[in-house]
Amino acid sequence: MTSHTPSTDQLPISFTIDAPVTGSPTLTVHGDVDLVTAFEFETALRHRLAVSALVLDLGGVEFFSSAGVTAIENALAESPHAIDSVIAPSMRVRRTLGVLELDRLVPITVGE
């Protein structure tokens, strides 16, 4: 049996960072966060959190699984106060975050 790990350029997820002059940078996620993309998501989070605290913008995410919440929890385990807030405008994403009680670790907002 062979397994294939897709390269990051084939994954249906991407990230952008907006670093304002004042305030925390914003890491914006585009695409679905699921079992396939959770590793890349967590890697991007850890990489940015090693530099500074941030705002996590999930505005470009339509599907967010429990694997994504686990990735956030894992990143916060190393840097408990490093995510200032999570922006989750999609009702579907907010529902997942609420059911899995991510709001006990970091504030969830509808938008800026």
Contacts in CASP RR format, 6 or more apart in sequence:
PFRMAT RR
TARGET T0000
AUTHOR 0000-0000-0000
METHOD contacts of the structure
MODEL  1
MTSHTPSTDQLPISFTIDAPVTGSPTLTVHGDVDLVTAFEFETALRHRLA
VSALVLDLGGVEFFSSAGVTAIENALAESPHAIDSVIAPSMRVRRTLGVL
ELDRLVPITVGE
6 36 0 8 1.000
8 40 0 8 1.000
11 36 0 8 1.000
11 37 0 8 1.000
11 40 0 8 1.000
12 31 0 8 1.000
12 32 0 8 1.000
12 36 0 8 1.000
12 37 0 8 1.000
13 29 0 8 1.000
13 30 0 8 1.000
13 31 0 8 1.000
13 32 0 8 1.000
13 33 0 8 1.000
13 37 0 8 1.000
13 40 0 8 1.000
13 41 0 8 1.000
14 29 0 8 1.000
14 30 0 8 1.000
14 31 0 8 1.000
15 27 0 8 1.000
15 28 0 8 1.000
15 29 0 8 1.000
15 30 0 8 1.000
15 44 0 8 1.000
16 27 0 8 1.000
16 28 0 8 1.000
16 30 0 8 1.000
17 25 0 8 1.000
17 26 0 8 1.000
17 27 0 8 1.000
17 28 0 8 1.000
17 48 0 8 1.000
18 25 0 8 1.000
18 26 0 8 1.000
18 28 0 8 1.000
19 25 0 8 1.000
20 26 0 8 1.000
24 52 0 8 1.000
24 53 0 8 1.000
24 54 0 8 1.000
24 55 0 8 1.000
24 84 0 8 1.000
25 48 0 8 1.000
25 52 0 8 1.000
25 54 0 8 1.000
25 55 0 8 1.000
26 54 0 8 1.000
26 55 0 8 1.000
26 56 0 8 1.000
26 57 0 8 1.000
26 87 0 8 1.000
27 44 0 8 1.000
27 45 0 8 1.000
27 48 0 8 1.000
27 54 0 8 1.000
27 55 0 8 1.000
27 56 0 8 1.000
27 57 0 8 1.000
28 57 0 8 1.000
28 59 0 8 1.000
28 60 0 8 1.000
29 41 0 8 1.000
29 44 0 8 1.000
29 56 0 8 1.000
29 57 0 8 1.000
29 58 0 8 1.000
29 59 0 8 1.000
29 60 0 8 1.000
29 61 0 8 1.000
30 60 0 8 1.000
30 61 0 8 1.000
31 37 0 8 1.000
31 60 0 8 1.000
31 61 0 8 1.000
31 62 0 8 1.000
31 63 0 8 1.000
32 61 0 8 1.000
32 62 0 8 1.000
32 63 0 8 1.000
32 64 0 8 1.000
33 41 0 8 1.000
33 58 0 8 1.000
33 61 0 8 1.000
33 63 0 8 1.000
33 64 0 8 1.000
33 65 0 8 1.000
33 67 0 8 1.000
33 68 0 8 1.000
33 71 0 8 1.000
34 63 0 8 1.000
34 64 0 8 1.000
34 65 0 8 1.000
34 67 0 8 1.000
34 68 0 8 1.000
35 65 0 8 1.000
35 67 0 8 1.000
38 65 0 8 1.000
38 67 0 8 1.000
38 68 0 8 1.000
38 70 0 8 1.000
38 71 0 8 1.000
39 71 0 8 1.000
41 68 0 8 1.000
41 71 0 8 1.000
42 68 0 8 1.000
42 71 0 8 1.000
42 72 0 8 1.000
42 74 0 8 1.000
42 75 0 8 1.000
45 56 0 8 1.000
45 71 0 8 1.000
45 72 0 8 1.000
45 75 0 8 1.000
46 75 0 8 1.000
46 78 0 8 1.000
48 54 0 8 1.000
49 75 0 8 1.000
49 78 0 8 1.000
49 79 0 8 1.000
49 82 0 8 1.000
49 83 0 8 1.000
52 82 0 8 1.000
53 79 0 8 1.000
53 81 0 8 1.000
53 82 0 8 1.000
53 83 0 8 1.000
53 84 0 8 1.000
54 82 0 8 1.000
54 83 0 8 1.000
54 84 0 8 1.000
55 83 0 8 1.000
55 84 0 8 1.000
55 85 0 8 1.000
55 86 0 8 1.000
55 87 0 8 1.000
56 72 0 8 1.000
56 83 0 8 1.000
56 85 0 8 1.000
56 86 0 8 1.000
56 87 0 8 1.000
56 106 0 8 1.000
57 86 0 8 1.000
57 87 0 8 1.000
58 64 0 8 1.000
58 86 0 8 1.000
58 87 0 8 1.000
58 88 0 8 1.000
58 89 0 8 1.000
58 90 0 8 1.000
58 93 0 8 1.000
59 87 0 8 1.000
59 88 0 8 1.000
59 89 0 8 1.000
59 90 0 8 1.000
59 93 0 8 1.000
60 90 0 8 1.000
61 88 0 8 1.000
61 90 0 8 1.000
61 93 0 8 1.000
62 90 0 8 1.000
62 92 0 8 1.000
62 93 0 8 1.000
63 92 0 8 1.000
63 93 0 8 1.000
64 88 0 8 1.000
64 90 0 8 1.000
64 92 0 8 1.000
64 93 0 8 1.000
64 96 0 8 1.000
64 97 0 8 1.000
65 96 0 8 1.000
66 96 0 8 1.000
66 100 0 8 1.000
69 96 0 8 1.000
69 97 0 8 1.000
69 100 0 8 1.000
69 102 0 8 1.000
72 83 0 8 1.000
72 86 0 8 1.000
72 102 0 8 1.000
72 105 0 8 1.000
72 106 0 8 1.000
73 102 0 8 1.000
73 105 0 8 1.000
75 82 0 8 1.000
75 83 0 8 1.000
76 82 0 8 1.000
76 83 0 8 1.000
76 105 0 8 1.000
76 106 0 8 1.000
80 105 0 8 1.000
83 106 0 8 1.000
84 106 0 8 1.000
84 107 0 8 1.000
85 106 0 8 1.000
85 107 0 8 1.000
85 108 0 8 1.000
85 109 0 8 1.000
86 97 0 8 1.000
86 102 0 8 1.000
86 106 0 8 1.000
86 107 0 8 1.000
86 108 0 8 1.000
86 109 0 8 1.000
87 109 0 8 1.000
87 110 0 8 1.000
87 111 0 8 1.000
87 112 0 8 1.000
88 94 0 8 1.000
88 97 0 8 1.000
88 108 0 8 1.000
88 109 0 8 1.000
88 110 0 8 1.000
89 110 0 8 1.000
89 111 0 8 1.000
94 108 0 8 1.000
94 110 0 8 1.000
97 103 0 8 1.000
97 108 0 8 1.000
98 108 0 8 1.000
102 108 0 8 1.000
END
